[in-house]
Amino acid sequence: MFLAPWRSLLARALQRNSSLVYARYVQLATVRANGQPANRTVVFRDFLEDTNQLKFITDSRTQKVQEINLYPWGEICWYFPKIREQFRIAGKLILVDADYSEPALQQARRIAWQEISEEARSQFTWPQPGENKATARAFQQPAPDSIAPLDNFCLLLLEPEQVDFLQLRGEPQNRSLYLRDGEGNWSVRSVNP
């Protein structure tokens, strides 16, 4: 697997913004069962090793997972204000839950669990997301095992199909559209901003 040509641009943007904690936050859009859009902020965890797949984590009990199970497509929007660059990355969402059958992705799920903080792991012991607010005591559960992920912990992968890269500086601004074909090859063309 070769790395997509847009990866170096994104790596540069991340490196140039590494001092900003929020530079790893992206907005993920999915589609609700009623056809309406849903958007939320998620934390970019890295790329799945030797792939172009972007890694995120989520709780299987969330509304987002129900949306992904219905329509396994999404788009992230990432804006880096310091350098005035935007990446819109659209593609298939792959939900690696406790029952996912591919061993390599189950291993990636375990590694993702081990890489997050104890505080982040503890959030997966909290009461059902989206339900009426529970008592404070319900949020005070013992820390989960740091090696084996809880069943509701999911690795969420975005397999890019299209990347829209916009540089919001210069006159005119620069915009490039990267598209992946059916064989996994990437093409790029400059488009009007």
C-alpha positions in Angstrom: 0.0 0.0 0.0 1.4 3.4 -1.0 0.6 6.5 0.9 -1.8 9.0 -0.8 -0.3 12.2 -2.2 -2.4 14.4 0.2 -0.9 12.6 3.3 2.3 14.7 3.2 0.2 17.9 3.1 -1.8 16.8 6.1 1.3 15.7 8.0 2.9 19.1 7.4 -0.3 20.9 8.6 -0.3 18.7 11.8 3.4 19.3 12.4 3.1 23.0 11.9 0.2 23.1 14.4 1.5 20.6 16.9 1.7 23.2 19.7 -2.1 23.7 19.4 -4.0 21.0 21.4 -7.1 21.6 19.3 -5.3 20.8 16.0 -6.2 17.1 16.5 -10.0 17.9 16.7 -12.0 17.5 13.5 -15.7 17.7 12.7 -17.2 14.4 11.6 -20.5 14.5 9.6 -22.7 11.5 9.2 -26.4 11.0 8.2 -29.2 10.2 10.6 -31.9 7.6 9.9 -34.3 10.4 8.9 -31.8 11.7 6.3 -30.8 14.8 8.3 -27.1 15.5 8.8 -25.4 15.0 12.1 -22.1 16.6 13.0 -19.8 16.4 16.0 -16.2 16.9 17.0 -13.9 13.9 17.3 -10.2 13.5 18.1 -7.9 12.3 15.4 -5.8 9.5 16.9 -3.4 8.9 14.0 -3.3 6.9 10.8 -3.7 3.1 10.9 -0.2 1.8 10.3 0.8 1.7 6.6 -2.6 2.9 5.4 -4.4 6.1 4.5 -7.1 5.3 7.1 -7.7 7.9 9.8 -8.2 6.6 13.3 -10.8 7.8 15.8 -12.5 6.1 18.8 -16.1 5.9 19.9 -18.5 4.2 22.2 -20.8 1.6 20.5 -23.8 3.0 22.5 -23.7 6.4 20.8 -26.0 7.8 18.2 -23.1 8.1 15.9 -22.6 4.4 15.8 -26.3 3.8 14.9 -25.9 6.3 12.0 -22.7 4.6 10.8 -24.4 1.2 10.8 -27.2 2.6 8.6 -25.0 4.8 6.3 -21.3 3.8 6.5 -20.1 7.0 4.9 -18.9 10.2 6.4 -16.8 13.3 6.0 -14.5 15.2 8.3 -13.6 18.8 8.0 -10.4 20.0 9.5 -9.4 23.6 9.7 -5.9 24.8 10.8 -6.3 28.5 11.5 -2.6 29.2 12.1 -1.8 28.3 8.5 -5.2 28.9 7.0 -5.6 25.4 5.5 -8.7 23.2 5.3 -9.0 19.5 4.6 -12.4 17.9 3.8 -11.9 14.2 3.7 -14.8 12.0 2.7 -15.1 8.2 2.6 -16.3 5.0 4.0 -16.5 4.6 7.8 -15.3 1.2 9.2 -16.5 0.5 12.8 -14.2 -2.0 14.5 -16.3 -3.2 17.5 -15.8 -6.1 19.9 -17.4 -8.5 17.3 -15.4 -7.4 14.3 -14.0 -10.5 12.5 -10.7 -9.3 11.1 -7.8 -10.1 13.5 -5.5 -7.3 12.4 -8.2 -4.7 13.0 -9.1 -6.3 16.4 -5.4 -5.9 17.3 -5.5 -2.3 16.2 -8.6 -1.8 18.4 -6.7 -3.2 21.4 -3.7 -1.0 20.7 -6.0 2.1 20.4 -7.5 1.2 23.8 -4.0 0.9 25.4 -2.8 4.2 23.9 -5.6 6.3 25.4 -5.4 7.7 28.9 -7.0 6.1 32.0 -9.4 9.1 32.1 -10.5 8.5 28.5 -10.9 4.7 29.2 -13.0 5.5 32.2 -15.5 7.4 30.1 -16.5 4.0 28.5 -17.8 2.9 31.9 -20.2 5.8 32.2 -24.0 5.4 31.9 -25.7 5.1 28.5 -24.9 8.2 26.3 -27.9 10.3 25.4 -30.1 9.0 28.2 -31.3 11.3 31.0 -28.5 12.5 33.2 -27.5 9.9 35.9 -26.4 10.7 39.4 -22.8 11.7 40.0 -22.2 8.4 41.6 -23.0 6.5 38.4 -20.0 8.2 36.7 -17.6 7.1 39.5 -16.8 3.5 38.3 -13.6 1.6 38.9 -11.0 2.2 36.2 -11.3 -0.4 33.5 -8.5 -2.8 32.5 -5.8 -1.0 30.6 -5.0 -3.9 28.3 -8.3 -5.5 27.2 -10.9 -3.0 25.8 -14.4 -2.9 27.1 -17.0 -4.3 24.7 -18.5 -0.9 24.0 -15.1 0.5 22.9 -14.8 0.9 19.1 -12.0 1.9 16.8 -13.5 4.0 14.0 -11.6 4.2 10.7 -12.2 6.6 7.8 -11.1 5.1 4.5 -10.7 8.3 2.3 -12.3 8.4 -1.2 -12.0 12.1 -1.7 -9.9 14.9 -0.2 -10.7 18.5 -0.8 -7.7 20.7 0.2 -8.1 24.4 0.4 -5.3 27.0 1.2 -7.1 30.1 2.3 -4.2 32.5 1.6 -3.1 34.1 -1.7 -5.1 35.7 -4.5 -6.6 33.5 -5.8 -6.6 30.9 -3.1 -5.5 27.4 -4.0 -7.7 24.4 -4.0 -6.9 20.8 -5.0 -9.3 17.8 -5.3 -7.8 14.3 -4.7 -9.9 11.4 -5.9 -9.4 7.7 -5.4 -10.4 5.3 -8.2 -11.7 1.8 -7.9 -8.2 0.3 -7.9 -7.0 2.6 -5.0 -5.0 5.0 -7.2 -5.2 8.7 -6.4 -5.5 11.5 -8.9 -5.3 15.2 -8.2 -6.6 18.3 -10.0 -6.6 22.0 -9.2 -10.1 23.5 -9.0 -11.4 26.9 -8.5 -11.7 27.9 -4.8 
